[in-house]
Amino acid sequence: MAADTIDSATRNGDLARSGLNADALRRGVLDNLTCLQARSPAIATPHDWYMALAYSVRDRMLARWEATIQTYVASELRVACYLSAEFLIGPQLGNNLVNLGIEANARAAMQALGQDLDALLAIEEEPGLGNGGLGRLAACYLDSLATLEIPSVGYGIRYEFGIFDQQIRDGCQVEVTDKWLQKGNPWEIVRPNVAYYVAFGGQTQCATDAEGRLRVQWTPARMVKGVACDTPMLGYRVNTCNTLRLWKSEAVESFDLQDFNAGDYYEAVQEKVISETLSKVLYPNDEPEAGKRLRLAQQYFFVSCSLQDMLRLLDLKGEPIARFADMFTVQLNDTHPSIAVAELMRLLVDVRLLPWDEAWEITRNALSYTNHTLLPEALETWGLPLFRSLLPRPLEIIYEINRRFLEEIRQRYPGDDASVARMSMIDETGDKKLRMAHLSTVGCRAVNGVAELHSALLKETVLRDFAQLWPERFHNVTNGVTPRRFMLLSNPGLARLLDETVGDGWVTDLTRLRKLDAYADDPAFLEKWRAVKRANKQLLSERIRDVTNIVVNPDALFDIQVKRIHEYKRQHLNALYIITLYQRLRRNADQGAAPRCFIFGGKAAPGYAMAKLMIRLITGIAEVVNNDPAMEGRLKVVFFPDFNVKNAQFIYPAADLSEQISTAGKEASGTGNMKFMMNGAITIGTLDGANVEIREEAGDENFFLFGLTAEQVEHVTHDGYRPAQYADNNAELRETLNLIADGYFSRGDKQVFRPLVENLLQSDPFLVLADYTDYVTCQERVSAAWQDPARWTRMSVLNTARSGKFSSDRAISEYCERIWKISPVRIDLDRS
């Protein structure tokens, strides 16, 4: 073969792997279909085509990934390490096409191959790596870290099964195994050579080393190996491609030949089964003791692997251990990774043989902690017997950290035993427990809340003593979400309109949307805006019909509440209003309420009976309302099952009204509220979490406010809350509760909702009845506004225009500036 022919063939091969035009993509897909999928086009299934396209897109990311890694290795820089038990990254194909800027080329390439890109995008499984806002926030931050060219790594667990797929059967939630990996994951690259050992159980012994120093030897009962599984995380239109490194658990010795030869076939593989359980499922039911034990083991497993990985990278760069905090800044996303305080100390003191004070200085300078909740039940604690049996050496280290810390407190506040008890990492009341939020606060140099109100309440309530002791350690970084996935990818019609109106710079600088203010009274622009929203509502209507067999009118007001089902999020307050509205419409055919479609979505924890009962109530209401001929064209209720990122991409763009109705002071921030706002939904909400800042940005007139404030909630509960009085004093509320109790929404069964009604009337811990009247009145204001299309559309436009603050790019910039002290690093791609 002539030299020029060889060069031409080589170039064509390179282009099939790296070229971004439609022809290069087409050749790349065919190459991967044949060489990786072992399929010919004639027999390829749609899933084969999806995998071939995904591999082809990944090929185009790998050069950027390699360049990013090489730049980080060769440079003097600091890396942000984001430790999170969840990374709800969502389907990757569409997102990577957008970030590479090749969606149109991919569409043309697949069309040339007789395939429809949208159909292939629909095939991709939702990665079962997260559940709610915590994991979605972490994923948004990875997107922004790469887009802003910040050196970073995400660390977590590679769950084989997600939390569960949700089905609704006979009105009830049914949990089905989430087998998201059963057909493979084209984005994951397993690194068998990057593996670490993690110890559990056993005992510790003290001994003196050759230099006369006291050392502790941990002899574990069991060891587990953690293997790295990497996913490239590409930034938007940049060469930076960071890494999400997730740990898969494996047995140190997966097969015992001696047991097998002796005839004990089950025992031969038992160690493998036990070890692999660690990364088997996201959030096992932690009601039973075995579930708690597994949850704690999962947390320690991924934290230990991650810290060992950082130490290995430090060694590879030839840096001394004293420079650990200069090279890495480690962010703990809530208390799930808080064991990092003890584990980093163990690695430094026991393994690297550093003196305690030097190790503590490194640990304190390297770690930072994000608090995500004020709810006492969500502030993680662990019983001492469980912790001791599973992690004896880390517990000893926590005892020593606590001893030294409490000595400081006693010196600072002599004789103040109450402060010592409150601030101790050990809760001595009742069964002794470890307070992980206290461990994180003492062991980290920075603590931040995730909304202005939440950060203020954090310093005034659950961490008040620590905030008074170390005021300089506390910060606020209001959450943010990525506009790439939740606008550019999810809402292409709106994205095109924004590009035409304000230019495409908004994708990486969301504050540019403020220019939309100038168009809020432009009739021609408002008509285009309504057309985009109408098209999105039509798409969601079709999806609702396909999934639930419920036909909804896209011209109705889409009133949407999608989030984790929990009492404090108060889906049952929404349900009470729907019943009230239904009764009003039945009594008065001329009632001037706007036609509405109420749409719910969200999962209840498998062991959370009240949350599952709330789902049952919503579906029961839907059954009655949707089968009432008098409600046709006026009222529909939908529970959309299995709410996740994939489904959310249809839901947020279609929303007219965003329900953010949690009890004031209970929601740390929220991120769904931001996604709704970016897509032009108007919020009805309390002054809770980031709602406060959303209202400040949007303007009071573009937000439907109701309910008690956080201060009023505290006052009402402090004075002795009597919820039954609210029902006694409000005929509509009393009627609504009686309908539920009488079995009207449970096919005549009066026992089904008895626990829910009794809970509301006797305790009502989240003040649903206290806020009911104001909520109903506020919903009347919503109806009045909806019936003025020009006013409603103006409000919608201004919500999008003023959503710039809630970009995750802004949040990550604040972390870099205030906490991490990290600057961007440009990645140059060598195309020679």
Buried (B, 14 or more C-beta within 10 A) or exposed (E): EEEEEEEEEEEEEEBBBBBEEBBBBBBBBBBBBBEBBEBEBEEBEEBBBBBBBBBBBBBBBBBBBBBBBEBBEEEEBBBBBBBBBBBBBBBBBBBBBBBBEBBEBBBBBBEEBEBEBEEBBEBBBBBBBBBBBBBBBBBBBBBBBBBBBBBBBBBBBBBBBBBBBBEBEEBBBEBEEBEBBEEEBBBBBEEEEBBBEBBBBBEBEEEEEEEEEEBBEBEBEBBBBBBBBBBBBBBBBBBBBBBBBBBBBBBBEBEBEEBBEEEEEEEBBBBBEEBBBBBBBBBBBBEEEEBBBBBBBBBBBBBBBBBBBBBEBBEEBEBEBEEBBBBBBBBBBBBBBBBBBBBBBBBBBBEBEBEBEBBBBBBBBBBBBBBBBBBEEBBBBBBBEBBBBBBBBBBBBBBBBBEEBBEEBBEEBEEEEEBBEBBBBBBEEEEEBBBBBBBBBBBBBBBBBBBBBBBBBBBEBBBBBBBEBBEEBBBBBBBBBBBBBBBBBBBBBBBBBBBEBBEBBBBBEBBBBBBBEEBBEBEEBBEBBBEBBEBBBEBBBBBBEEBBEBEBBBEBBBBBBBBBBBBBBBBBBBBBBBBBBBBEBBEEEEEEBBBBBBBBBBBBBBEBEBBBBBBBBBBBBBBBBBEBEEBEEBBBBBBBBBBBBBBBBBBBBBBBBBBBBBBBBBBBBBBBBBBBBBBBBBBBBBBBBBBBBBBEBBEEEBBBBBBBBBEBBBEBBEEEBBBBEBBEEBEBBBEBBEBBBBBBBBEEEEEBBBEBBEBBBEEBBBBBBBBBBBBBEBBEEBBBBBBEEEEBBBBBBBBBBBBBBBBBBBBBBBBBEBBBEBEBBEBEEEEE
